[in-house]
């Protein structure tokens, strides 16, 4: 899970070079820019340690670098400044030290500038978001020229050849998958004039504008209930390929590219149909789709260059890899894999689509059976089931190979990765199932899913485990206080106190709960009713809590409070806090230790002798107490 493993993201094509980001757990999660000639074999790291390419705009970041004509601009995580690199030259600072953060970068050497979403933390209260223009020669003492201001949030500053700027903006209490507006204005090199809305509005998520030509704008909108592609020309919108499918995903982070312009009549597109991802080439003139990957092979971002495309592809049976698409040959070639192939093909547990009936209709998920070439269970044996609740909660579980899932399925556990009501990938109506019902609908769907697997003879009903991270952690904590279904729980930086989250969380999500729970403080009673910490006396199962001490999204004291409450009730509970980790574990040592803790915890609770030699952890209120 850690040796040689890395996260690959952010592909870019510039001339005959391909660039990407590598996040390396063995370097405490440090992210670096890498490059390879399209015909080459040996990647080159451009930002050697201690450089750390990352941004914390919206806390989730994204779009932390861009490259064009050999000019690279990136955000340095250690000081928040932007740096410029020319080919293999040394990085030079573009912005001053201070309270600015930058993301969603667009480099324009032909104009001598960089466009960026800027987040200003210099004043009290919420940070101020704007779109700014920065000079590539480094004269940016003021932090950039503000082009767009007044909205709470911005993304995707796209400049056309003739100086038209398109972008997306939205305001509290909306998230970018709720209601957004795409704006267009003219940029004269010093200021923006004539800004006007061209798509979106109340109840419509319009995102990801791209210029096809000087007077033609492509964008994605869910005005029909599905994120479909549109072409705007001369004030009129034309759907390019209307269908019950998603051509985009929730914009949790900036810098995503769910489709890319290949030429004036073709787009390389990501598509999700019934939760199943794929990639296709769309012909704009007639709306036809030509698949270029098999089902279950997809990506969050695609990019294009002369005659080629590129994407970080997720596969069902092997690790993610950066791949180049030869348009003429219609073939993909892997460039670099996210990790080694450590399992034989027949040892990989591939996702199987499953569904069951819920209060609001059919619920979807992915089932991973225990799989091994070396061991076979007795004929009448039913495996323990780990029910995984994804984060967000407006996220999605995709049927990609995940080494974390294989860790468990290779040891005899089954996994149910649930796309509960509120998840993306199934249209807006499915996403909206969670409105006003977070902590109710998701919990019910997860509990029903676990029981459905048990009823179908796929899992042991006496060994159903709930596991989740972040918002998924909230769902499992809530499930352990509101149901009697699960026999154990594992929460990774999960939310225990909704009221504290509403008061303390960062700007991007500061009104997210208005739609999922209710406006605060008016709906304070609802927040308390659905907060696991306020119902710890109803905890029904042993629990392991894993938390980063530097978490800015979910404060560590929530995990401590939940552990204290479980301890007072006399339930077996273990709490582990990790220094230097934020909202999501990035370091190899943290990943290793937290995973060993999980296998030890479950082995003790269920009386299983683990295959691994794992160090014990301290479990309160448990015979022997662990370590």
Buried (B, 14 or more C-beta within 10 A) or exposed (E): BBEEBBBBBBBBBBEEBBBBBBBBBBBBBBBBBBBBEBEEEEBEEBBEEEBBBBBBBBBBBBBBBBBBEBBBBBBBBEBBBBBBBBEEEEBEBBBBEBEBBBBBBBBBBEBEBBBBBBBBBEEEEBBBBBBBBBBBEBEBEEBBBBBBBEBBBBBBBBBBEEBBBBBBBBEBBBBBBBBBBBBBBBBEEEEBEEBEEBBBEEEBBBBBBBBBEEEBBBBBBBBBEBBBBBBBEEEEBEBBBEBEBBBBBBBBBBBBBBBBBBEEEBBBBBBBBBBBBBBBBBBBEEBEBEEBBEBBBBBBBBBBBEEBBBBBBBBBBBBBBBBBBEBEEEEBBEBBBBBEEBBEEEBBBBBEBBBBEBEBEEBBBBBBBBBBEEEEEEEEEBBBBBBBBBBBBBBBBBBBBBBEBBBBBBBBBBBBBBBBBBBBBBBBEBBBBBBBBBBBBBBBBBBBBBBBBBEEEBBBBEBBBBBBBBBBBBBBBBBBBBBEBBBBBBBBBBBBBBBBBBEBBBBBBBBBBBBBBBBBEEBBEBBBBBBBBBBBEEBBBBBBBBBBEEBEBBBBEBBBBBBBBBBEBEBBBBBBBBEBBBBBBBBBBBBBBBBBBBBBBBBBBBEBEEEEEBEBBEBBBBEEBBE
